[in-house]
Amino acid sequence: MLNGRRHFQSELAEELQCSPQTIIRLMSEIESVIGINLESGTENRRRWYRMKPLSRNGLGLEFEELRYLAICRDLAAPILPRDVRRRVDDTIFNLSLLMADHAYAAHEQRERFSFFAKGKIDYTPHFQQIETLLQSAEEKRICLVQYKAAGKQSISEHRLAVNRLVSMNNALYVLGAVTTDDFKDMRRLINLAVHRIKAVTLTDKHFCFDMPEAEPGNFGLPWHEPRTFRIRFTPGRASDYVRERIWADRQQLEELDDGGVMLEITTRSEPELMAWVRSFGEDACLIGRE
């Protein structure tokens, strides 16, 4: 439709292998989005449709929104495989051209936000595995995953029902569930680091069970039922660092008389929380848990 010429209803129905009534419905949906940019008429008793040549806002996209897309690209760059990053760059560039501003297109290729990562992982060799995992989640098909856990020499195999991929601490993880031997039921929830996956094979087995949704606002990856912890931070840099950030949706900060803070936090990841507390050394102390 972007070529600006007339498209006849009968030809669209033949090309899309649907009825003329379906074309009418589809064009009505398109019109509800782009409004007067969709034209229609008749020629020799044949109905036609045409999209007006794109203007500055013909895509329904403002330049400010395009800038936000470029910022999101820059922030996500550390965990994007090179091929994906190049495709995202090309898409933003082409959107800029379609919005009829060549100077802006060139300007948007410049990075204005940077993400400084410690211990960056190159996900380019894992691109095909990521694609297979995403397909598993979209089609609800179980996959066989060859996985080498940290500190292990042997490779284990998991019958994995994929829920979603998440990013944490400059790394990608797949959240899902290990199934029973007959692929029918969920045995336990599991988190796997994508860069430790050696191979992914998609099966023809579909899973129908529901998995608990991981809440991005929680502290760490989900491992168990929610538990609440109280942690005391001494005055100074440690307490300043903690009070300046939001650590979880379910948290409370209490200012202490000596200038320190008490953090009460609910998480499903006790191992990660304990490792985080230990990283503060003597400046943090676990007071209690529920």
C-alpha positions in Angstrom: 0.0 0.0 0.0 3.0 2.3 0.4 3.6 2.6 -3.3 0.8 5.2 -3.7 -1.0 3.4 -6.5 -4.6 2.1 -6.6 -5.2 -1.4 -5.4 -8.5 -3.0 -6.5 -10.6 -4.9 -4.0 -10.8 -8.0 -6.3 -7.0 -8.1 -6.8 -6.4 -7.8 -3.1 -8.8 -10.6 -2.4 -7.1 -12.8 -4.9 -3.6 -12.0 -3.6 -4.5 -12.5 0.0 -6.7 -15.5 -0.8 -9.7 -14.2 1.1 -13.2 -12.9 0.3 -14.0 -9.3 -0.9 -15.9 -8.8 2.4 -12.7 -9.6 4.3 -10.9 -6.9 2.3 -13.6 -4.4 3.2 -13.2 -5.3 6.9 -9.4 -5.1 6.7 -9.5 -1.7 5.0 -11.9 -0.4 7.6 -9.4 -1.4 10.3 -6.6 0.3 8.4 -8.7 3.4 8.0 -9.4 3.5 11.8 -5.6 3.8 12.3 -4.5 6.1 9.5 -7.7 8.0 8.9 -7.8 10.2 5.8 -4.5 8.9 4.6 -6.5 6.0 3.1 -8.4 6.9 0.0 -11.0 4.8 -1.8 -13.2 5.0 -4.9 -14.6 3.1 -7.9 -13.5 2.7 -11.4 -15.6 0.8 -13.9 -17.7 -0.5 -11.0 -14.5 -1.8 -9.3 -13.7 -0.7 -5.8 -10.1 0.5 -5.2 -8.0 1.7 -2.2 -4.9 3.8 -2.1 -2.7 5.1 0.6 -1.7 8.7 0.3 2.0 9.4 -0.2 3.7 9.5 3.2 4.1 12.9 4.7 6.2 13.8 7.8 3.7 12.1 10.1 2.3 9.6 7.7 3.7 6.7 9.8 1.8 7.9 12.9 5.3 8.4 14.4 6.6 11.6 15.8 10.3 12.6 15.7 10.4 12.6 19.5 9.2 9.0 19.6 11.9 8.1 17.1 14.5 9.7 19.4 13.2 7.5 22.2 13.6 4.4 20.0 17.2 5.4 19.4 17.8 5.7 23.1 16.3 2.3 23.7 18.6 0.9 21.1 21.6 2.4 22.8 20.7 1.1 26.2 20.0 -2.4 24.8 23.1 -2.5 22.7 25.3 -4.5 25.2 23.0 -7.6 25.1 22.0 -7.4 21.4 23.7 -9.8 19.0 25.6 -7.9 16.3 23.2 -8.9 13.5 20.2 -7.7 15.6 21.9 -4.4 16.4 22.6 -3.8 12.7 18.9 -4.6 11.8 17.7 -2.2 14.5 20.0 0.5 13.2 18.8 0.0 9.7 15.1 0.1 10.8 15.6 3.4 12.7 17.4 4.8 9.7 14.7 3.7 7.3 12.0 5.1 9.5 13.8 8.5 9.5 13.9 8.4 5.7 10.2 7.6 5.4 9.5 10.5 7.6 11.1 12.7 5.0 14.1 14.1 6.9 17.4 12.9 5.5 19.4 15.1 7.8 17.6 13.7 10.8 18.2 10.1 9.6 21.9 10.7 9.6 21.7 12.4 13.0 19.9 9.4 14.6 22.8 7.1 13.7 24.9 8.8 16.4 24.8 7.3 19.9 23.9 9.8 22.5 23.3 7.3 25.4 25.9 4.7 26.4 25.7 1.8 28.8 28.9 0.9 30.6 28.8 -2.8 31.4 31.2 -4.8 33.5 31.8 -8.3 32.1 29.9 -7.9 28.8 28.7 -11.1 27.2 28.8 -11.5 23.4 25.5 -13.0 22.4 26.2 -13.1 18.7 27.1 -16.9 18.8 23.9 -17.6 20.7 21.6 -15.7 18.2 20.0 -18.9 16.7 19.4 -20.4 20.2 17.7 -17.2 21.3 15.4 -17.3 18.2 14.5 -20.9 18.9 13.7 -20.1 22.6 11.5 -17.3 21.5 9.7 -19.6 19.0 9.2 -22.1 21.8 7.5 -19.4 23.9 5.3 -18.1 21.1 4.2 -21.5 19.9 4.1 -23.1 23.4 6.3 -26.0 22.1 8.6 -27.8 24.4 12.3 -27.8 23.5 15.2 -29.9 24.5 18.0 -27.8 26.0 21.6 -28.9 26.4 23.0 -26.9 29.4 26.3 -26.6 31.1 25.8 -25.1 34.6 28.4 -22.9 36.2 31.1 -25.0 37.9 30.0 -28.2 36.2 32.0 -30.2 33.7 29.1 -32.3 32.4 26.2 -31.2 30.2 22.7 -31.9 31.3 19.5 -32.0 29.2 16.2 -30.3 30.2 12.8 -30.7 28.7 12.0 -27.0 28.8 8.7 -25.1 28.4 9.8 -21.5 27.8 7.9 -18.7 29.5 10.0 -15.7 28.6 13.5 -14.3 28.3 14.7 -11.7 30.8 17.8 -9.5 31.2 19.5 -9.0 34.5 23.0 -7.8 35.4 24.2 -7.6 31.8 23.1 -11.2 31.0 20.1 -12.9 29.4 18.2 -15.7 31.2 15.3 -17.9 30.0 12.6 -18.5 32.5 10.5 -21.6 32.2 9.6 -25.0 33.6 11.0 -28.5 33.3 8.4 -31.0 32.3 7.7 -34.5 33.2 9.0 -37.4 31.1 5.7 -37.5 29.1 5.9 -33.7 28.4 2.4 -33.2 29.8 2.9 -31.6 33.2 5.2 -29.1 34.9 7.8 -30.7 37.2 9.5 -27.5 38.5 10.3 -23.9 37.6 13.8 -23.2 36.3 16.1 -20.3 35.2 18.9 -20.9 32.7 21.6 -18.5 31.6 21.4 -18.2 27.8 25.2 -18.1 27.3 25.5 -21.4 29.0 23.1 -23.2 26.7 25.0 -25.4 24.3 22.1 -26.5 22.0 18.3 -26.1 21.7 16.1 -28.5 19.8 12.4 -27.7 19.2 10.0 -30.6 19.6 6.5 -31.1 18.3 5.2 -31.4 21.9 3.0 -28.6 23.1 2.5 -27.6 26.7 -0.9 -26.5 28.0 -0.1 -25.7 31.7 0.2 -22.2 33.1 3.4 -21.0 34.7 3.6 -18.3 37.3 4.5 -15.0 35.7 7.9 -13.5 36.8 7.4 -9.9 38.0 10.2 -7.6 36.7 9.8 -5.5 39.8 11.0 -8.2 42.1 14.6 -8.4 43.3 16.4 -11.1 41.3 15.2 -14.1 39.4 12.3 -16.2 40.9 13.4 -19.3 42.7 10.9 -19.8 45.5 7.8 -18.4 47.2 8.1 -14.7 48.2 10.1 -14.1 51.4 10.6 -10.9 53.3 14.0 -9.7 54.7 15.2 -6.8 56.8 18.7 -5.5 56.2 20.5 -2.7 58.1 23.0 -0.5 56.3 25.5 1.7 58.2 25.7 5.4 57.6 27.8 6.6 54.7 28.2 5.4 51.2 26.4 2.1 51.6 23.2 3.7 53.0 23.4 6.5 50.4 23.7 4.0 47.6 20.7 2.0 48.9 18.4 4.9 49.5 19.0 6.3 46.1 17.6 3.3 44.3 14.4 1.2 44.1 15.3 -2.4 44.7 11.9 -4.0 44.4 8.2 -3.1 44.1 7.7 -4.5 47.6 10.2 -2.6 49.7 10.2 -0.2 52.6 13.0 2.1 53.6 13.3 3.3 57.2 15.7 6.1 58.1 17.7 5.3 61.3 18.7 7.8 63.9 22.4 7.3 63.2 22.1 8.1 59.5 21.9 4.5 58.3 18.8 2.9 56.7 16.8 -0.3 57.3 15.6 -1.9 54.1 12.7 -4.3 54.2 12.4 -6.2 50.9 10.3 -9.0 49.6 12.0 -11.3 47.0 11.7 -14.8 45.5 15.5 -15.0 45.2 17.1 -15.5 48.6 20.5 -16.7 47.2 20.9 -13.5 45.1 19.8 -11.3 47.9 22.3 -12.9 50.3 25.1 -12.5 47.8 24.1 -8.8 47.4 24.2 -8.2 51.1 27.6 -9.9 51.5 29.0 -7.5 48.8 28.6 -4.6 51.2 30.9 -6.3 53.7 30.6 -4.9 57.3 28.3 -2.1 56.0 25.3 -4.4 55.7 23.7 -6.8 58.2 20.8 -9.1 57.8 18.4 -8.4 60.8 15.6 -10.8 60.1 13.6 -12.8 57.6 10.0 -14.0 57.3 
